Structure formats: structure tokens, C-alpha cells
């Protein structure tokens, strides 16, 4: 799904150079309080989302669990506030992208 997203955004000749930052690897999950500090806007996650990136691809599972997590909702909020393109990606493709989906919504 991410490869298909990169192809649709960057094109067939330059999609291989597309970079994706994976937020779950940004913070040490065993030291999350220390990683985040007292201000979530100072976290590596928030700094990345406000640093001029192109957009956000939120990976969803079958139960859509990310939308029940505060941190993921924070991502959604920052994406909206920064006017970033936010797409939802599943194992079946990119939701709403006819060229990158194996199902209709």
C-alpha cells in the first residue's frame, strides 16, 4: 500500500526516492514519558509534522484502532492544523484512491 501511495504521488520514475517517516520508531516505547517530555509539541513526532512535510499516511487495521488512540488523534489534529494531506492506508490499499485500492468504499 505504501509503495502504491508513493507511485501515485511521485510517479513511475521517482517513487523509489520517496521517504516515509515511521512515527512508531521515533520514540522509545519503553521510555515514552521521557521521550515526550512535558510538552507534546516538543516531541520528535510533533516537530516532524510541523516541519514542512508533504503529508501523512495513517496505517489502519481492521478494527481502525489508531482512531481510538490519543496519540493518533493528535497526529490527525496536527495534520489538519498544518493543512497536510492525510490518507488512510490499509493492507488492501489507500482508502479513496482508485488506483491504490483493492476494494470500493
C-alpha positions as CSV (number, residue, x, y, z in Angstrom):
1,X,0.0,0.0,0.0
2,X,2.8,2.4,0.8
3,X,4.6,1.6,-2.4
4,X,1.4,2.2,-4.3
5,X,0.9,5.5,-2.5
6,X,4.5,6.6,-3.4
7,X,3.9,5.6,-7.1
8,X,0.7,7.7,-7.2
9,X,2.3,10.7,-5.6
10,X,5.8,10.7,-7.1
11,X,5.3,8.9,-10.4
12,X,6.8,5.9,-12.0
13,X,10.3,7.3,-12.3
14,X,10.9,8.8,-8.9
15,X,8.7,6.9,-6.5
16,X,11.7,4.9,-5.3
17,X,13.1,8.1,-3.8
18,X,10.0,8.8,-1.7
19,X,10.8,9.0,2.0
20,X,8.4,7.9,4.7
21,X,8.9,8.7,8.4
22,X,7.5,5.9,10.6
23,X,6.3,7.5,13.8
24,X,6.3,4.3,15.9
25,X,10.0,4.1,15.5
26,X,10.6,7.8,16.6
27,X,10.1,7.3,20.3
28,X,11.5,4.6,22.6
29,X,8.2,2.9,23.6
30,X,9.7,1.7,26.9
31,X,10.6,5.3,27.9
32,X,7.6,7.1,26.4
33,X,7.2,9.7,29.2
34,X,10.9,10.7,29.0
35,X,10.7,10.7,25.2
36,X,7.8,13.1,25.0
37,X,8.7,15.4,27.9
38,X,6.3,17.8,29.4
39,X,5.2,19.4,26.1
40,X,3.9,17.1,23.3
41,X,4.6,19.8,20.8
42,X,8.3,19.4,21.6
43,X,8.3,15.7,20.8
44,X,10.1,14.4,17.7
45,X,6.7,13.4,16.4
46,X,5.2,16.9,16.6
47,X,8.4,18.6,15.3
48,X,8.3,16.3,12.2
49,X,4.6,17.0,11.5
50,X,5.2,20.8,11.7
51,X,8.5,20.8,9.7
52,X,7.0,21.2,6.2
53,X,6.4,17.6,5.3
54,X,4.1,16.7,2.4
55,X,1.5,14.6,4.2
56,X,0.6,11.8,6.5
57,X,-0.3,8.2,5.7
58,X,-2.1,6.7,8.7
59,X,-2.0,2.9,8.7
60,X,-5.3,1.4,9.8
61,X,-6.0,-2.2,11.0
62,X,-9.4,-4.0,10.5
63,X,-10.7,-2.5,13.8
64,X,-9.5,1.0,12.9
65,X,-7.7,1.1,16.3
66,X,-5.5,4.1,15.5
67,X,-8.5,6.3,15.6
68,X,-9.2,5.2,19.2
69,X,-5.7,6.2,20.4
70,X,-4.9,9.7,21.7
71,X,-1.6,9.9,20.1
72,X,-3.0,9.1,16.7
73,X,-5.8,11.6,17.2
74,X,-3.0,14.1,18.0
75,X,-1.5,13.2,14.6
76,X,-4.8,13.8,13.0
77,X,-5.2,17.2,14.7
78,X,-1.7,18.3,13.7
79,X,-2.2,17.1,10.1
80,X,-5.4,19.2,9.9
81,X,-3.8,22.2,11.5
82,X,-0.8,22.1,9.2
83,X,-3.0,21.5,6.2
84,X,-1.2,18.3,5.4
85,X,-2.7,15.7,3.1
86,X,-3.9,12.8,5.3
87,X,-4.5,9.4,3.7
88,X,-5.6,6.2,5.4
89,X,-3.7,3.1,4.3
90,X,-4.8,-0.5,4.9
91,X,-3.5,-3.8,3.9
92,X,-5.9,-3.6,0.9
93,X,-4.6,-0.2,-0.3
94,X,-5.1,3.5,0.1
95,X,-8.7,4.4,1.1
96,X,-10.3,6.5,-1.6
97,X,-7.6,6.1,-4.1
98,X,-9.0,4.1,-7.0
99,X,-5.5,3.4,-8.4
100,X,-4.3,2.0,-5.0
101,X,-7.2,0.1,-3.6
102,X,-8.5,-3.4,-4.0
103,X,-11.9,-2.5,-2.6
104,X,-14.6,0.2,-3.0
105,X,-15.7,2.4,-0.2
